[in-house]
Amino acid sequence: MNKSQSASILVVDDNEMNVDLLEDILEQANYVVYTALNGKTAIESMQATQPDIVLLDISMPVMNGFEVSEWMNTQDTLKDVPVIFISALDDTNNIVKGFDVGGVDYINKPFKSREVLARVHTHVTIARQRKEIEALRQRERQQFERMDTLRSQFISSATHDLKNPLFVISGYTDMLEMNPDITGNKRVKGFIEAIQRGVEKMTDLVHDMLDLLQLETEVTLDTKREDLNTFLRYVIRDMKLRASEKDITLTLHPADEDIAVLMDTKRMMRVFENLLSNAIKYTQDGGTVDIHVLEAGDTVAIDVVDTGLGIPTDMVENLFQPFQRVNSEEHMAQEGTGLGLSIVKTLVEQHGGTVEVSSVLGEGSRFRVTLPVHEEKDTQ
C-alpha cells in the first residue's frame, strides 16, 4: 500500500516513548502517522491534517482525552472521525465514559502491537465504508434532485405549451358548432361534440398536472380556524345536485359537538370535493354516499363512504400515486385524469394529516381523512 493512499492516524499521548512505539508500529503497516503530546496540540493537528482515525490517551495534563473527544463531537468535520482510547485506566467507569464521549473502541496499556493494528484496521475499514456509502448517497441525492428538477421543468413547460393549442381548438369548435351549415348535420355535429369532450378532458388533465406540481413545490398554507361540521355542510351543498342527477343519497353525519380544525379552506375544499366527486362518479344510480365525522382525542377522522364499484385489493396500495386508475371496464368508463387522489394526499399531508382507503370490490369504498384538532390556547 502506498503511503499517499493509506489512512492517516493521529497518535496522542503525553508519554513520548508510547508515541514513538505506536508511530513505529503504524508506519510499518503503511499508515501515515501524526503525533501530539497533549490535548491542545492534538486539536491543532486535527484542524490541520483531518486524520482518518485518532488514538487517544486519557490521562494528560491541561486537557485530557475525554475532553478532546467531547470537543471533536462539536466539530462538523471531526465528529465522525473514529476515536480509539488507549489508556492504563482499565476500570469499568473509565471504559464506559470513553464510549459515552464518542469513543468507538478502548485499548488497555500495556498494549500489544497486533491488537493495536487489528483494531485500527477494523475501524479504518468501517470509516472508509461509511464515507463510501455517504458519497454514494450524496450522488444519488444529487441525481434525484436533477431528475426532479427536469421532471418539474418538463411538466411545467409541457402543460403550459398545451394550453394555447387547446384554447384554439376549443374556440374553433365553438365557432363550427354555431355555423348554420353544420347545425343541421347530425353526423358532423357529433364529431364536433367528440372534439369538445376531448378538449375538456385534456384541459382537466393540464390543470390537474399544474396543480399537483404547484402543490408539491409550494407548501405555504393560508390557514384559519374552521368549524368542521359547518365546513362540511358547505362542501356537500354544492355536491348534492350532482348526486341527485344519479338518484344518489348524499348524507352528512356530523360530530355531536363543534370541532375546530386549522385549515386552508380553499385547499381543504379541494380535498373533499375530489373525494365526494369520486364517490358519486363510481357509485351506481340509486346508491348512497355518507360522510361521517369521528373525533378521537387530538385528531378527527372524516370518512367518505360509498356503495360504489369498489377497488381491487392489488390497486389499493398505489391508489394515491399520480395517474393511477383502476383498469376495469366499469371504472375506465368514467372520465378521470388519475391525479385527483394524488392531489388529495398532498393537500392532506400539508395540513399534518393522513388519508387512507379501505374497499371491497363490488360493494364500495371508505376514504378516511384524519386531521389534527385545533385547540385554542388560553391567553389568560
C-alpha positions as a Markdown table, in Angstrom:
| # | Residue | x | y | z |
|---|---|---|---|---|
| 1 | Met | 0.0 | 0.0 | 0.0 |
| 2 | Asn | 1.4 | 3.4 | -1.0 |
| 3 | Lys | 1.5 | 5.9 | 1.9 |
| 4 | Ser | -0.3 | 8.5 | -0.2 |
| 5 | Gln | -3.2 | 6.1 | -0.4 |
| 6 | Ser | -3.2 | 4.8 | 3.2 |
| 7 | Ala | -5.2 | 6.1 | 6.1 |
| 8 | Ser | -3.8 | 8.8 | 8.3 |
| 9 | Ile | -3.7 | 8.3 | 12.1 |
| 10 | Leu | -3.2 | 10.9 | 14.9 |
| 11 | Val | -1.5 | 9.4 | 18.0 |
| 12 | Val | -2.0 | 11.5 | 21.1 |
| 13 | Asp | -0.1 | 10.6 | 24.3 |
| 14 | Asp | 1.9 | 12.6 | 26.8 |
| 15 | Asn | 4.4 | 9.8 | 27.1 |
| 16 | Glu | 7.0 | 10.2 | 24.2 |
| 17 | Met | 8.0 | 6.5 | 24.4 |
| 18 | Asn | 4.4 | 5.4 | 23.8 |
| 19 | Val | 4.1 | 7.8 | 20.9 |
| 20 | Asp | 7.4 | 6.6 | 19.3 |
| 21 | Leu | 6.3 | 3.0 | 19.7 |
| 22 | Leu | 2.9 | 3.5 | 18.2 |
| 23 | Glu | 4.4 | 5.6 | 15.4 |
| 24 | Asp | 6.8 | 2.8 | 14.5 |
| 25 | Ile | 4.1 | 0.1 | 14.7 |
| 26 | Leu | 1.7 | 2.0 | 12.5 |
| 27 | Glu | 4.2 | 3.3 | 9.9 |
| 28 | Gln | 5.5 | -0.3 | 9.4 |
| 29 | Ala | 1.8 | -1.1 | 8.4 |
| 30 | Asn | 2.0 | 1.8 | 5.9 |
| 31 | Tyr | -0.2 | 4.2 | 7.8 |
| 32 | Val | 0.5 | 7.9 | 7.7 |
| 33 | Val | 1.1 | 8.9 | 11.3 |
| 34 | Tyr | 0.8 | 12.3 | 13.0 |
| 35 | Thr | 1.7 | 12.8 | 16.7 |
| 36 | Ala | 0.8 | 15.1 | 19.6 |
| 37 | Leu | 2.0 | 15.1 | 23.2 |
| 38 | Asn | -1.1 | 16.8 | 24.7 |
| 39 | Gly | -4.7 | 17.7 | 24.0 |
| 40 | Lys | -4.1 | 21.2 | 22.9 |
| 41 | Thr | -1.5 | 20.2 | 20.3 |
| 42 | Ala | -3.8 | 17.3 | 19.2 |
| 43 | Ile | -6.6 | 19.8 | 18.4 |
| 44 | Glu | -4.2 | 21.9 | 16.3 |
| 45 | Ser | -3.0 | 18.9 | 14.5 |
| 46 | Met | -6.6 | 17.6 | 13.8 |
| 47 | Gln | -7.6 | 21.0 | 12.4 |
| 48 | Ala | -4.6 | 21.0 | 10.1 |
| 49 | Thr | -4.5 | 17.3 | 9.0 |
| 50 | Gln | -8.1 | 16.0 | 9.3 |
| 51 | Pro | -6.9 | 12.4 | 10.3 |
| 52 | Asp | -8.9 | 9.3 | 9.4 |
| 53 | Ile | -8.7 | 8.0 | 13.0 |
| 54 | Val | -7.4 | 9.1 | 16.4 |
| 55 | Leu | -5.5 | 7.0 | 19.0 |
| 56 | Leu | -6.1 | 9.0 | 22.2 |
| 57 | Asp | -4.6 | 8.7 | 25.7 |
| 58 | Ile | -6.9 | 9.7 | 28.6 |
| 59 | Ser | -4.6 | 10.9 | 31.4 |
| 60 | Met | -2.9 | 14.1 | 30.0 |
| 61 | Pro | -2.3 | 17.5 | 31.6 |
| 62 | Val | -4.3 | 20.6 | 30.7 |
| 63 | Met | -6.8 | 18.8 | 28.5 |
| 64 | Asn | -7.5 | 15.1 | 29.0 |
| 65 | Gly | -8.6 | 12.6 | 26.3 |
| 66 | Phe | -12.2 | 12.7 | 27.3 |
| 67 | Glu | -12.3 | 16.5 | 26.8 |
| 68 | Val | -10.6 | 16.2 | 23.4 |
| 69 | Ser | -13.2 | 13.7 | 22.3 |
| 70 | Glu | -16.0 | 15.9 | 23.5 |
| 71 | Trp | -14.5 | 18.8 | 21.6 |
| 72 | Met | -14.4 | 16.7 | 18.5 |
| 73 | Asn | -18.1 | 16.0 | 18.8 |
| 74 | Thr | -18.8 | 19.7 | 18.4 |
| 75 | Gln | -16.9 | 20.0 | 15.1 |
| 76 | Asp | -18.7 | 19.1 | 11.9 |
| 77 | Thr | -15.5 | 18.0 | 10.2 |
| 78 | Leu | -14.3 | 15.8 | 13.1 |
| 79 | Lys | -17.3 | 14.5 | 14.9 |
| 80 | Asp | -17.4 | 11.3 | 12.7 |
| 81 | Val | -13.7 | 10.6 | 13.0 |
| 82 | Pro | -13.3 | 7.3 | 15.0 |
| 83 | Val | -11.6 | 7.7 | 18.4 |
| 84 | Ile | -9.8 | 4.7 | 20.0 |
| 85 | Phe | -8.9 | 5.4 | 23.6 |
| 86 | Ile | -5.6 | 3.8 | 24.6 |
| 87 | Ser | -5.1 | 4.1 | 28.3 |
| 88 | Ala | -3.8 | 2.4 | 31.5 |
| 89 | Leu | -7.1 | 3.3 | 33.2 |
| 90 | Asp | -8.8 | -0.1 | 32.9 |
| 91 | Asp | -11.7 | 0.2 | 35.3 |
| 92 | Thr | -15.2 | -0.1 | 34.0 |
| 93 | Asn | -16.2 | 3.5 | 34.8 |
| 94 | Asn | -13.4 | 5.0 | 32.5 |
| 95 | Ile | -14.1 | 2.5 | 29.8 |
| 96 | Val | -17.8 | 3.3 | 29.8 |
| 97 | Lys | -17.1 | 7.0 | 29.9 |
| 98 | Gly | -14.8 | 6.6 | 26.9 |
| 99 | Phe | -17.8 | 5.3 | 24.9 |
| 100 | Asp | -20.1 | 7.9 | 26.3 |
| 101 | Val | -18.0 | 10.8 | 25.0 |
| 102 | Gly | -17.8 | 9.3 | 21.5 |
| 103 | Gly | -15.1 | 6.6 | 21.5 |
| 104 | Val | -15.5 | 3.6 | 19.2 |
| 105 | Asp | -13.0 | 1.3 | 21.0 |
| 106 | Tyr | -10.8 | 1.1 | 24.0 |
| 107 | Ile | -7.3 | -0.5 | 24.3 |
| 108 | Asn | -5.7 | -1.1 | 27.7 |
| 109 | Lys | -2.0 | -0.4 | 28.3 |
| 110 | Pro | 0.3 | -2.1 | 28.1 |
| 111 | Phe | -0.8 | -2.9 | 24.6 |
| 112 | Lys | 0.2 | -5.5 | 22.1 |
| 113 | Ser | 1.2 | -4.3 | 18.6 |
| 114 | Arg | -1.0 | -7.0 | 16.9 |
| 115 | Glu | -4.0 | -5.9 | 18.9 |
| 116 | Val | -3.4 | -2.2 | 18.0 |
| 117 | Leu | -3.1 | -3.0 | 14.3 |
| 118 | Ala | -6.2 | -5.2 | 14.3 |
| 119 | Arg | -8.4 | -2.6 | 15.9 |
| 120 | Val | -7.1 | 0.2 | 13.8 |
| 121 | His | -7.6 | -1.8 | 10.7 |
| 122 | Thr | -11.2 | -2.6 | 11.7 |
| 123 | His | -12.1 | 1.0 | 12.4 |
| 124 | Val | -10.3 | 2.4 | 9.3 |
| 125 | Thr | -12.2 | -0.1 | 7.2 |
| 126 | Ile | -15.6 | 0.8 | 8.8 |
| 127 | Ala | -14.8 | 4.6 | 8.5 |
| 128 | Arg | -13.9 | 4.2 | 4.8 |
| 129 | Gln | -17.1 | 2.2 | 4.1 |
| 130 | Arg | -19.2 | 4.8 | 5.8 |
| 131 | Lys | -17.6 | 7.5 | 3.7 |
| 132 | Glu | -18.2 | 5.5 | 0.6 |
| 133 | Ile | -21.8 | 4.9 | 1.5 |
| 134 | Glu | -22.3 | 8.6 | 2.3 |
| 135 | Ala | -20.6 | 9.6 | -1.0 |
| 136 | Leu | -22.9 | 7.2 | -2.9 |
| 137 | Arg | -26.0 | 8.6 | -1.1 |
| 138 | Gln | -24.8 | 12.2 | -1.9 |
| 139 | Arg | -24.5 | 11.2 | -5.6 |
| 140 | Glu | -27.9 | 9.6 | -5.5 |
| 141 | Arg | -29.4 | 12.7 | -3.8 |
| 142 | Gln | -27.9 | 15.0 | -6.5 |
| 143 | Gln | -29.1 | 12.7 | -9.3 |
| 144 | Phe | -32.6 | 12.6 | -7.8 |
| 145 | Glu | -32.6 | 16.4 | -7.4 |
| 146 | Arg | -31.5 | 16.8 | -11.0 |
| 147 | Met | -34.2 | 14.4 | -12.2 |
| 148 | Asp | -36.8 | 16.0 | -10.1 |
| 149 | Thr | -35.9 | 19.4 | -11.4 |
| 150 | Leu | -36.1 | 18.1 | -15.0 |
| 151 | Arg | -39.4 | 16.5 | -14.3 |
| 152 | Ser | -40.8 | 19.7 | -12.9 |
| 153 | Gln | -39.5 | 21.7 | -15.8 |
| 154 | Phe | -40.9 | 19.3 | -18.3 |
| 155 | Ile | -44.3 | 19.1 | -16.7 |
| 156 | Ser | -44.5 | 22.9 | -16.3 |
| 157 | Ser | -43.3 | 23.5 | -19.9 |
| 158 | Ala | -45.5 | 20.8 | -21.4 |
| 159 | Thr | -48.7 | 21.8 | -19.7 |
| 160 | His | -48.1 | 25.5 | -20.3 |
| 161 | Asp | -47.5 | 24.8 | -24.0 |
| 162 | Leu | -50.6 | 22.7 | -24.2 |
| 163 | Lys | -52.9 | 25.5 | -23.0 |
| 164 | Asn | -52.7 | 27.7 | -26.1 |
| 165 | Pro | -53.5 | 25.0 | -28.7 |
| 166 | Leu | -56.3 | 23.7 | -26.5 |
| 167 | Phe | -57.8 | 27.2 | -26.3 |
| 168 | Val | -57.5 | 27.5 | -30.1 |
| 169 | Ile | -59.2 | 24.1 | -30.7 |
| 170 | Ser | -62.0 | 24.9 | -28.2 |
| 171 | Gly | -62.6 | 28.3 | -29.8 |
| 172 | Tyr | -62.8 | 26.9 | -33.4 |
| 173 | Thr | -65.1 | 24.1 | -32.4 |
| 174 | Asp | -67.4 | 26.6 | -30.7 |
| 175 | Met | -67.5 | 28.6 | -34.0 |
| 176 | Leu | -68.1 | 25.4 | -36.0 |
| 177 | Glu | -71.0 | 24.4 | -33.8 |
| 178 | Met | -72.7 | 27.7 | -34.4 |
| 179 | Asn | -72.2 | 27.5 | -38.2 |
| 180 | Pro | -75.6 | 27.1 | -39.9 |
| 181 | Asp | -74.1 | 24.7 | -42.4 |
| 182 | Ile | -73.2 | 22.3 | -39.6 |
| 183 | Thr | -76.1 | 22.7 | -37.1 |
| 184 | Gly | -78.3 | 20.7 | -39.3 |
| 185 | Asn | -75.7 | 17.9 | -40.0 |
| 186 | Lys | -76.1 | 15.5 | -37.1 |
| 187 | Arg | -73.1 | 13.4 | -38.1 |
| 188 | Val | -70.7 | 16.4 | -38.3 |
| 189 | Lys | -72.2 | 17.9 | -35.1 |
| 190 | Gly | -71.4 | 14.6 | -33.4 |
| 191 | Phe | -67.8 | 14.9 | -34.5 |
| 192 | Ile | -67.6 | 18.4 | -33.0 |
| 193 | Glu | -69.1 | 17.3 | -29.7 |
| 194 | Ala | -66.5 | 14.5 | -29.5 |
| 195 | Ile | -63.7 | 17.0 | -30.1 |
| 196 | Gln | -65.1 | 19.2 | -27.4 |
| 197 | Arg | -65.2 | 16.3 | -24.9 |
| 198 | Gly | -61.6 | 15.6 | -25.8 |
| 199 | Val | -60.6 | 19.2 | -25.3 |
| 200 | Glu | -62.4 | 19.3 | -21.9 |
| 201 | Lys | -60.6 | 16.1 | -20.8 |
| 202 | Met | -57.2 | 17.4 | -21.9 |
| 203 | Thr | -57.9 | 20.8 | -20.2 |
| 204 | Asp | -58.8 | 19.0 | -16.9 |
| 205 | Leu | -55.5 | 17.0 | -17.2 |
| 206 | Val | -53.4 | 20.1 | -17.8 |
| 207 | His | -55.0 | 21.9 | -14.9 |
| 208 | Asp | -54.5 | 18.8 | -12.5 |
| 209 | Met | -50.9 | 18.4 | -13.6 |
| 210 | Leu | -50.1 | 22.1 | -12.9 |
| 211 | Asp | -52.0 | 21.9 | -9.6 |
| 212 | Leu | -50.1 | 18.8 | -8.5 |
| 213 | Leu | -46.8 | 20.3 | -9.5 |
| 214 | Gln | -47.5 | 23.5 | -7.6 |
| 215 | Leu | -48.7 | 21.7 | -4.5 |
| 216 | Glu | -45.5 | 19.6 | -4.5 |
| 217 | Thr | -43.3 | 22.6 | -4.6 |
| 218 | Glu | -45.2 | 25.2 | -2.6 |
| 219 | Val | -46.3 | 24.4 | 1.0 |
| 220 | Thr | -47.4 | 27.8 | 2.2 |
| 221 | Leu | -50.9 | 27.5 | 3.6 |
| 222 | Asp | -53.3 | 30.3 | 4.3 |
| 223 | Thr | -54.8 | 28.7 | 7.4 |
| 224 | Lys | -57.5 | 29.7 | 9.7 |
| 225 | Arg | -59.7 | 28.1 | 12.4 |
| 226 | Glu | -62.8 | 26.4 | 10.9 |
| 227 | Asp | -65.6 | 24.5 | 12.5 |
| 228 | Leu | -65.5 | 21.2 | 10.7 |
| 229 | Asn | -69.3 | 20.5 | 10.8 |
| 230 | Thr | -70.0 | 23.9 | 9.2 |
| 231 | Phe | -67.3 | 23.4 | 6.6 |
| 232 | Leu | -68.6 | 20.0 | 5.5 |
| 233 | Arg | -72.2 | 21.2 | 5.3 |
| 234 | Tyr | -70.9 | 23.9 | 2.9 |
| 235 | Val | -69.0 | 21.4 | 0.9 |
| 236 | Ile | -71.8 | 18.9 | 0.3 |
| 237 | Arg | -74.3 | 21.7 | -0.5 |
| 238 | Asp | -72.7 | 22.1 | -4.0 |
| 239 | Met | -72.3 | 18.3 | -4.4 |
| 240 | Lys | -76.0 | 17.4 | -3.8 |
| 241 | Leu | -77.1 | 18.4 | -7.3 |
| 242 | Arg | -74.5 | 16.1 | -8.8 |
| 243 | Ala | -75.7 | 13.3 | -6.5 |
| 244 | Ser | -79.3 | 13.9 | -7.3 |
| 245 | Glu | -78.7 | 13.5 | -11.0 |
| 246 | Lys | -77.8 | 9.8 | -10.3 |
| 247 | Asp | -80.5 | 9.5 | -7.6 |
| 248 | Ile | -77.7 | 9.0 | -5.0 |
| 249 | Thr | -78.5 | 9.9 | -1.4 |
| 250 | Leu | -75.7 | 12.1 | 0.0 |
| 251 | Thr | -75.8 | 12.4 | 3.8 |
| 252 | Leu | -73.6 | 14.2 | 6.3 |
| 253 | His | -73.3 | 12.6 | 9.8 |
| 254 | Pro | -71.7 | 15.5 | 11.8 |
| 255 | Ala | -70.0 | 15.3 | 15.1 |
| 256 | Asp | -72.2 | 15.8 | 18.2 |
| 257 | Glu | -70.2 | 18.9 | 19.1 |
| 258 | Asp | -68.3 | 21.6 | 17.1 |
| 259 | Ile | -64.7 | 20.5 | 16.2 |
| 260 | Ala | -62.2 | 23.2 | 15.2 |
| 261 | Val | -59.6 | 22.4 | 12.6 |
| 262 | Leu | -56.8 | 24.7 | 11.4 |
| 263 | Met | -57.1 | 24.6 | 7.6 |
| 264 | Asp | -56.5 | 26.4 | 4.3 |
| 265 | Thr | -60.2 | 26.5 | 3.4 |
| 266 | Lys | -59.8 | 26.7 | -0.3 |
| 267 | Arg | -57.3 | 23.7 | -0.4 |
| 268 | Met | -59.3 | 21.6 | 2.0 |
| 269 | Met | -62.4 | 22.3 | -0.1 |
| 270 | Arg | -60.5 | 20.7 | -3.0 |
| 271 | Val | -59.8 | 17.6 | -0.9 |
| 272 | Phe | -63.4 | 16.8 | -0.1 |
| 273 | Glu | -64.8 | 17.9 | -3.5 |
| 274 | Asn | -62.4 | 15.4 | -5.1 |
| 275 | Leu | -63.4 | 12.6 | -2.7 |
| 276 | Leu | -67.1 | 13.3 | -3.0 |
| 277 | Ser | -66.9 | 13.7 | -6.7 |
| 278 | Asn | -65.2 | 10.3 | -7.0 |
| 279 | Ala | -67.6 | 8.7 | -4.6 |
| 280 | Ile | -70.6 | 9.9 | -6.7 |
| 281 | Lys | -68.9 | 9.1 | -10.0 |
| 282 | Tyr | -68.1 | 5.5 | -9.1 |
| 283 | Thr | -71.4 | 4.8 | -7.3 |
| 284 | Gln | -74.3 | 3.4 | -9.4 |
| 285 | Asp | -77.6 | 5.1 | -9.7 |
| 286 | Gly | -79.7 | 4.8 | -6.5 |
| 287 | Gly | -76.7 | 4.3 | -4.2 |
| 288 | Thr | -75.6 | 6.2 | -1.2 |
| 289 | Val | -72.6 | 8.3 | -0.1 |
| 290 | Asp | -72.2 | 9.1 | 3.6 |
| 291 | Ile | -69.8 | 11.5 | 5.3 |
| 292 | His | -69.1 | 10.5 | 9.0 |
| 293 | Val | -67.2 | 12.8 | 11.4 |
| 294 | Leu | -65.5 | 10.9 | 14.2 |
| 295 | Glu | -63.5 | 12.7 | 16.9 |
| 296 | Ala | -60.7 | 10.8 | 18.7 |
| 297 | Gly | -58.8 | 12.9 | 21.2 |
| 298 | Asp | -56.4 | 15.3 | 19.4 |
| 299 | Thr | -57.4 | 14.1 | 15.9 |
| 300 | Val | -60.6 | 13.9 | 13.9 |
| 301 | Ala | -61.4 | 11.4 | 11.2 |
| 302 | Ile | -63.7 | 12.2 | 8.2 |
| 303 | Asp | -65.0 | 9.1 | 6.4 |
| 304 | Val | -66.4 | 9.3 | 2.9 |
| 305 | Val | -68.2 | 6.0 | 2.4 |
| 306 | Asp | -69.9 | 5.0 | -0.8 |
| 307 | Thr | -71.8 | 1.9 | -2.1 |
| 308 | Gly | -70.0 | 2.1 | -5.4 |
| 309 | Leu | -67.8 | -0.1 | -7.6 |
| 310 | Gly | -65.1 | -0.7 | -5.0 |
| 311 | Ile | -61.4 | -1.1 | -5.7 |
| 312 | Pro | -59.4 | -4.3 | -6.3 |
| 313 | Thr | -57.1 | -5.2 | -3.4 |
| 314 | Asp | -54.0 | -5.1 | -5.6 |
| 315 | Met | -54.7 | -1.5 | -6.6 |
| 316 | Val | -55.3 | 0.0 | -3.1 |
| 317 | Glu | -51.6 | 0.3 | -2.2 |
| 318 | Asn | -50.7 | 2.6 | -5.1 |
| 319 | Leu | -54.0 | 4.3 | -5.5 |
| 320 | Phe | -52.7 | 7.7 | -4.4 |
| 321 | Gln | -49.8 | 7.7 | -6.9 |
| 322 | Pro | -50.1 | 10.0 | -9.9 |
| 323 | Phe | -52.0 | 8.6 | -12.9 |
| 324 | Gln | -53.2 | 5.5 | -11.1 |
| 325 | Arg | -56.7 | 4.4 | -12.2 |
| 326 | Val | -58.5 | 1.1 | -11.7 |
| 327 | Asn | -58.1 | -0.7 | -15.0 |
| 328 | Ser | -61.5 | -2.3 | -15.3 |
| 329 | Glu | -64.2 | -1.6 | -17.9 |
| 330 | Glu | -66.6 | -0.1 | -15.4 |
| 331 | His | -64.0 | 2.2 | -13.8 |
| 332 | Met | -62.5 | 3.3 | -17.1 |
| 333 | Ala | -65.9 | 4.2 | -18.4 |
| 334 | Gln | -65.8 | 7.2 | -16.0 |
| 335 | Glu | -63.9 | 10.2 | -17.1 |
| 336 | Gly | -60.8 | 11.0 | -14.9 |
| 337 | Thr | -57.2 | 12.2 | -15.1 |
| 338 | Gly | -55.8 | 9.8 | -12.4 |
| 339 | Leu | -54.4 | 12.8 | -10.5 |
| 340 | Gly | -57.3 | 13.7 | -8.2 |
| 341 | Leu | -56.3 | 11.4 | -5.3 |
| 342 | Ser | -52.6 | 12.4 | -5.6 |
| 343 | Ile | -53.8 | 16.0 | -5.1 |
| 344 | Val | -55.9 | 14.9 | -2.1 |
| 345 | Lys | -52.9 | 13.1 | -0.4 |
| 346 | Thr | -50.6 | 16.1 | -1.0 |
| 347 | Leu | -53.1 | 18.6 | 0.5 |
| 348 | Val | -54.0 | 16.5 | 3.5 |
| 349 | Glu | -50.3 | 15.8 | 4.4 |
| 350 | Gln | -49.6 | 19.6 | 4.1 |
| 351 | His | -52.2 | 20.0 | 6.8 |
| 352 | Gly | -50.4 | 17.5 | 9.0 |
| 353 | Gly | -53.0 | 14.8 | 8.3 |
| 354 | Thr | -53.2 | 11.4 | 6.7 |
| 355 | Val | -55.5 | 9.8 | 4.1 |
| 356 | Glu | -56.2 | 6.1 | 3.7 |
| 357 | Val | -58.6 | 3.8 | 1.9 |
| 358 | Ser | -60.4 | 0.5 | 2.5 |
| 359 | Ser | -62.5 | -1.1 | -0.1 |
| 360 | Val | -64.4 | -4.2 | -1.2 |
| 361 | Leu | -64.7 | -4.8 | -4.9 |
| 362 | Gly | -68.4 | -4.6 | -5.9 |
| 363 | Glu | -69.5 | -3.2 | -2.5 |
| 364 | Gly | -68.0 | 0.2 | -2.1 |
| 365 | Ser | -65.1 | 2.2 | -0.6 |
| 366 | Arg | -64.2 | 4.2 | 2.5 |
| 367 | Phe | -61.8 | 7.0 | 2.3 |
| 368 | Arg | -60.6 | 8.3 | 5.7 |
| 369 | Val | -59.0 | 11.7 | 6.1 |
| 370 | Thr | -57.5 | 12.3 | 9.6 |
| 371 | Leu | -56.6 | 15.8 | 10.7 |
| 372 | Pro | -55.3 | 17.3 | 13.9 |
| 373 | Val | -57.9 | 19.1 | 16.1 |
| 374 | His | -57.1 | 22.7 | 16.8 |
| 375 | Glu | -57.3 | 23.7 | 20.4 |
| 376 | Glu | -57.4 | 27.4 | 21.2 |
| 377 | Lys | -54.7 | 28.4 | 23.7 |
| 378 | Asp | -55.9 | 30.1 | 26.9 |
| 379 | Thr | -54.4 | 33.6 | 26.8 |
| 380 | Gln | -55.5 | 34.5 | 30.3 |
